Amino acid sequence: MDHFEAGGAALWDAVTAEHELDAVQRVQLVEACRIKDRCDWLDGLVRGNRDDLALLTKANDSANQMKQLLAALRLPDAAGKRPQYRGPRGAQVPTVPGGKDETKVSSLDRARARKGA
């Protein structure tokens, strides 16, 4: 895409050359590329002013956002295996319909059982 700076364009080219993306993934990648460009810009500012805590915080926050967007793409690894899907609440273990899965024991229940309580 031609509206990215060098870092964002390189990220776009690297991902799209290796993977076929659906519409949602393309939107996520566009945002990750924009953040990559922002990270590069912030890095230039930080190098000139390492004492600016607000600037360092913004740079770290942007890097975290980019990392999360790239992870959300769930791109397969070299073996073709995709990472585990994580919804808005994280990875969820299915439970018995209508209530708690009775086959599972919490760490608190195990501790109580060891103490004989």
CNS distance restraints for C-alpha pairs under 8 A (distance, minus, plus):
assign (resid   1 and name CA) (resid   9 and name CA) 6.43 0.50 0.50
assign (resid   1 and name CA) (resid  12 and name CA) 7.25 0.50 0.50
assign (resid   2 and name CA) (resid   9 and name CA) 7.28 0.50 0.50
assign (resid   4 and name CA) (resid   8 and name CA) 5.23 0.50 0.50
assign (resid   4 and name CA) (resid   9 and name CA) 5.22 0.50 0.50
assign (resid   4 and name CA) (resid  33 and name CA) 7.15 0.50 0.50
assign (resid   4 and name CA) (resid  34 and name CA) 6.80 0.50 0.50
assign (resid   4 and name CA) (resid  37 and name CA) 7.12 0.50 0.50
assign (resid   5 and name CA) (resid   9 and name CA) 5.96 0.50 0.50
assign (resid   5 and name CA) (resid  37 and name CA) 5.97 0.50 0.50
assign (resid   6 and name CA) (resid  10 and name CA) 6.07 0.50 0.50
assign (resid   6 and name CA) (resid  37 and name CA) 7.47 0.50 0.50
assign (resid   7 and name CA) (resid  11 and name CA) 6.26 0.50 0.50
assign (resid   7 and name CA) (resid  33 and name CA) 7.47 0.50 0.50
assign (resid   7 and name CA) (resid  36 and name CA) 6.15 0.50 0.50
assign (resid   7 and name CA) (resid  37 and name CA) 5.63 0.50 0.50
assign (resid   7 and name CA) (resid  40 and name CA) 7.09 0.50 0.50
assign (resid   8 and name CA) (resid  12 and name CA) 6.14 0.50 0.50
assign (resid   8 and name CA) (resid  32 and name CA) 7.78 0.50 0.50
assign (resid   8 and name CA) (resid  33 and name CA) 4.16 0.50 0.50
assign (resid   8 and name CA) (resid  34 and name CA) 6.05 0.50 0.50
assign (resid   8 and name CA) (resid  35 and name CA) 7.70 0.50 0.50
assign (resid   8 and name CA) (resid  36 and name CA) 5.36 0.50 0.50
assign (resid   8 and name CA) (resid  37 and name CA) 5.22 0.50 0.50
assign (resid   9 and name CA) (resid  13 and name CA) 6.08 0.50 0.50
assign (resid   9 and name CA) (resid  33 and name CA) 6.98 0.50 0.50
assign (resid  10 and name CA) (resid  14 and name CA) 6.06 0.50 0.50
assign (resid  11 and name CA) (resid  15 and name CA) 6.21 0.50 0.50
assign (resid  11 and name CA) (resid  33 and name CA) 6.25 0.50 0.50
assign (resid  11 and name CA) (resid  36 and name CA) 7.89 0.50 0.50
assign (resid  12 and name CA) (resid  16 and name CA) 5.98 0.50 0.50
assign (resid  12 and name CA) (resid  29 and name CA) 7.07 0.50 0.50
assign (resid  12 and name CA) (resid  30 and name CA) 7.57 0.50 0.50
assign (resid  12 and name CA) (resid  33 and name CA) 6.43 0.50 0.50
assign (resid  13 and name CA) (resid  17 and name CA) 5.79 0.50 0.50
assign (resid  14 and name CA) (resid  18 and name CA) 6.62 0.50 0.50
assign (resid  15 and name CA) (resid  19 and name CA) 6.00 0.50 0.50
assign (resid  16 and name CA) (resid  20 and name CA) 6.58 0.50 0.50
assign (resid  16 and name CA) (resid  21 and name CA) 7.33 0.50 0.50
assign (resid  19 and name CA) (resid  75 and name CA) 7.43 0.50 0.50
assign (resid  21 and name CA) (resid  25 and name CA) 5.54 0.50 0.50
assign (resid  21 and name CA) (resid  26 and name CA) 5.94 0.50 0.50
assign (resid  22 and name CA) (resid  26 and name CA) 6.21 0.50 0.50
assign (resid  23 and name CA) (resid  27 and name CA) 6.42 0.50 0.50
assign (resid  24 and name CA) (resid  28 and name CA) 6.31 0.50 0.50
assign (resid  25 and name CA) (resid  29 and name CA) 6.04 0.50 0.50
assign (resid  25 and name CA) (resid  73 and name CA) 5.63 0.50 0.50
assign (resid  26 and name CA) (resid  30 and name CA) 6.12 0.50 0.50
assign (resid  27 and name CA) (resid  31 and name CA) 6.39 0.50 0.50
assign (resid  28 and name CA) (resid  32 and name CA) 6.17 0.50 0.50
assign (resid  28 and name CA) (resid  69 and name CA) 6.04 0.50 0.50
assign (resid  28 and name CA) (resid  70 and name CA) 7.51 0.50 0.50
assign (resid  28 and name CA) (resid  72 and name CA) 7.81 0.50 0.50
assign (resid  28 and name CA) (resid  73 and name CA) 6.96 0.50 0.50
assign (resid  29 and name CA) (resid  33 and name CA) 6.05 0.50 0.50
assign (resid  29 and name CA) (resid  69 and name CA) 7.24 0.50 0.50
assign (resid  29 and name CA) (resid  70 and name CA) 7.02 0.50 0.50
assign (resid  29 and name CA) (resid  73 and name CA) 7.58 0.50 0.50
assign (resid  30 and name CA) (resid  34 and name CA) 6.27 0.50 0.50
assign (resid  31 and name CA) (resid  35 and name CA) 6.17 0.50 0.50
assign (resid  31 and name CA) (resid  66 and name CA) 7.90 0.50 0.50
assign (resid  31 and name CA) (resid  69 and name CA) 7.66 0.50 0.50
assign (resid  32 and name CA) (resid  36 and name CA) 6.07 0.50 0.50
assign (resid  32 and name CA) (resid  65 and name CA) 7.75 0.50 0.50
assign (resid  32 and name CA) (resid  66 and name CA) 5.01 0.50 0.50
assign (resid  32 and name CA) (resid  67 and name CA) 7.97 0.50 0.50
assign (resid  32 and name CA) (resid  69 and name CA) 5.92 0.50 0.50
assign (resid  32 and name CA) (resid  70 and name CA) 6.61 0.50 0.50
assign (resid  33 and name CA) (resid  37 and name CA) 6.34 0.50 0.50
assign (resid  33 and name CA) (resid  66 and name CA) 7.91 0.50 0.50
assign (resid  34 and name CA) (resid  38 and name CA) 6.27 0.50 0.50
assign (resid  35 and name CA) (resid  39 and name CA) 5.97 0.50 0.50
assign (resid  35 and name CA) (resid  62 and name CA) 6.28 0.50 0.50
assign (resid  35 and name CA) (resid  63 and name CA) 7.47 0.50 0.50
assign (resid  35 and name CA) (resid  65 and name CA) 7.53 0.50 0.50
assign (resid  35 and name CA) (resid  66 and name CA) 5.90 0.50 0.50
assign (resid  36 and name CA) (resid  40 and name CA) 6.25 0.50 0.50
assign (resid  36 and name CA) (resid  63 and name CA) 7.57 0.50 0.50
assign (resid  36 and name CA) (resid  66 and name CA) 6.72 0.50 0.50
assign (resid  37 and name CA) (resid  41 and name CA) 6.24 0.50 0.50
assign (resid  38 and name CA) (resid  42 and name CA) 6.02 0.50 0.50
assign (resid  38 and name CA) (resid  62 and name CA) 7.38 0.50 0.50
assign (resid  39 and name CA) (resid  43 and name CA) 5.93 0.50 0.50
assign (resid  39 and name CA) (resid  59 and name CA) 6.01 0.50 0.50
assign (resid  39 and name CA) (resid  62 and name CA) 6.21 0.50 0.50
assign (resid  39 and name CA) (resid  63 and name CA) 6.37 0.50 0.50
assign (resid  40 and name CA) (resid  44 and name CA) 6.46 0.50 0.50
assign (resid  41 and name CA) (resid  45 and name CA) 6.60 0.50 0.50
assign (resid  42 and name CA) (resid  46 and name CA) 6.04 0.50 0.50
assign (resid  42 and name CA) (resid  55 and name CA) 7.42 0.50 0.50
assign (resid  42 and name CA) (resid  58 and name CA) 7.92 0.50 0.50
assign (resid  42 and name CA) (resid  59 and name CA) 5.77 0.50 0.50
assign (resid  43 and name CA) (resid  47 and name CA) 6.09 0.50 0.50
assign (resid  43 and name CA) (resid  59 and name CA) 6.99 0.50 0.50
assign (resid  44 and name CA) (resid  48 and name CA) 6.67 0.50 0.50
assign (resid  45 and name CA) (resid  49 and name CA) 6.31 0.50 0.50
assign (resid  45 and name CA) (resid  55 and name CA) 7.86 0.50 0.50
assign (resid  46 and name CA) (resid  50 and name CA) 5.20 0.50 0.50
assign (resid  46 and name CA) (resid  52 and name CA) 7.50 0.50 0.50
assign (resid  46 and name CA) (resid  55 and name CA) 6.62 0.50 0.50
assign (resid  46 and name CA) (resid  56 and name CA) 6.53 0.50 0.50
assign (resid  50 and name CA) (resid  56 and name CA) 7.47 0.50 0.50
assign (resid  52 and name CA) (resid  56 and name CA) 6.38 0.50 0.50
assign (resid  53 and name CA) (resid  57 and name CA) 6.07 0.50 0.50
assign (resid  54 and name CA) (resid  58 and name CA) 6.20 0.50 0.50
assign (resid  55 and name CA) (resid  59 and name CA) 6.19 0.50 0.50
assign (resid  56 and name CA) (resid  60 and name CA) 6.19 0.50 0.50
assign (resid  57 and name CA) (resid  61 and name CA) 6.05 0.50 0.50
assign (resid  58 and name CA) (resid  62 and name CA) 6.08 0.50 0.50
assign (resid  59 and name CA) (resid  63 and name CA) 6.24 0.50 0.50
assign (resid  60 and name CA) (resid  64 and name CA) 6.21 0.50 0.50
assign (resid  61 and name CA) (resid  65 and name CA) 6.24 0.50 0.50
assign (resid  62 and name CA) (resid  66 and name CA) 6.24 0.50 0.50
assign (resid  63 and name CA) (resid  67 and name CA) 6.21 0.50 0.50
assign (resid  64 and name CA) (resid  68 and name CA) 6.19 0.50 0.50
assign (resid  65 and name CA) (resid  69 and name CA) 6.19 0.50 0.50
assign (resid  66 and name CA) (resid  70 and name CA) 6.15 0.50 0.50
assign (resid  67 and name CA) (resid  71 and name CA) 6.15 0.50 0.50
assign (resid  68 and name CA) (resid  72 and name CA) 6.05 0.50 0.50
assign (resid  69 and name CA) (resid  73 and name CA) 6.56 0.50 0.50
assign (resid  70 and name CA) (resid  74 and name CA) 7.51 0.50 0.50
assign (resid  71 and name CA) (resid  75 and name CA) 7.68 0.50 0.50
assign (resid  74 and name CA) (resid  82 and name CA) 5.94 0.50 0.50
assign (resid  74 and name CA) (resid  83 and name CA) 5.65 0.50 0.50
assign (resid  74 and name CA) (resid  84 and name CA) 7.76 0.50 0.50
assign (resid  74 and name CA) (resid  85 and name CA) 7.44 0.50 0.50
assign (resid  75 and name CA) (resid  82 and name CA) 5.97 0.50 0.50
assign (resid  75 and name CA) (resid  83 and name CA) 7.32 0.50 0.50
assign (resid  76 and name CA) (resid  80 and name CA) 4.91 0.50 0.50
assign (resid  76 and name CA) (resid  81 and name CA) 4.94 0.50 0.50
assign (resid  76 and name CA) (resid  82 and name CA) 4.17 0.50 0.50
assign (resid  76 and name CA) (resid  83 and name CA) 6.86 0.50 0.50
assign (resid  77 and name CA) (resid  81 and name CA) 5.52 0.50 0.50
assign (resid  77 and name CA) (resid  82 and name CA) 6.48 0.50 0.50
assign (resid  84 and name CA) (resid  91 and name CA) 7.69 0.50 0.50
assign (resid  85 and name CA) (resid  91 and name CA) 6.75 0.50 0.50
assign (resid  86 and name CA) (resid  90 and name CA) 4.67 0.50 0.50
assign (resid  86 and name CA) (resid  91 and name CA) 4.65 0.50 0.50
assign (resid  86 and name CA) (resid  92 and name CA) 7.71 0.50 0.50
assign (resid  87 and name CA) (resid  91 and name CA) 6.33 0.50 0.50
assign (resid  87 and name CA) (resid  92 and name CA) 7.96 0.50 0.50
assign (resid  95 and name CA) (resid  99 and name CA) 7.04 0.50 0.50
assign (resid  95 and name CA) (resid 100 and name CA) 6.11 0.50 0.50
assign (resid  95 and name CA) (resid 101 and name CA) 5.01 0.50 0.50
assign (resid  96 and name CA) (resid 100 and name CA) 6.09 0.50 0.50
assign (resid  96 and name CA) (resid 101 and name CA) 4.88 0.50 0.50
assign (resid  96 and name CA) (resid 102 and name CA) 7.79 0.50 0.50
assign (resid 105 and name CA) (resid 109 and name CA) 6.12 0.50 0.50
assign (resid 105 and name CA) (resid 110 and name CA) 6.76 0.50 0.50
assign (resid 106 and name CA) (resid 110 and name CA) 6.38 0.50 0.50
assign (resid 107 and name CA) (resid 111 and name CA) 6.18 0.50 0.50
assign (resid 108 and name CA) (resid 112 and name CA) 6.19 0.50 0.50
assign (resid 109 and name CA) (resid 113 and name CA) 6.14 0.50 0.50
assign (resid 110 and name CA) (resid 114 and name CA) 6.30 0.50 0.50
assign (resid 111 and name CA) (resid 115 and name CA) 6.36 0.50 0.50
assign (resid 112 and name CA) (resid 116 and name CA) 6.03 0.50 0.50
assign (resid 112 and name CA) (resid 117 and name CA) 5.13 0.50 0.50
assign (resid 113 and name CA) (resid 117 and name CA) 6.15 0.50 0.50
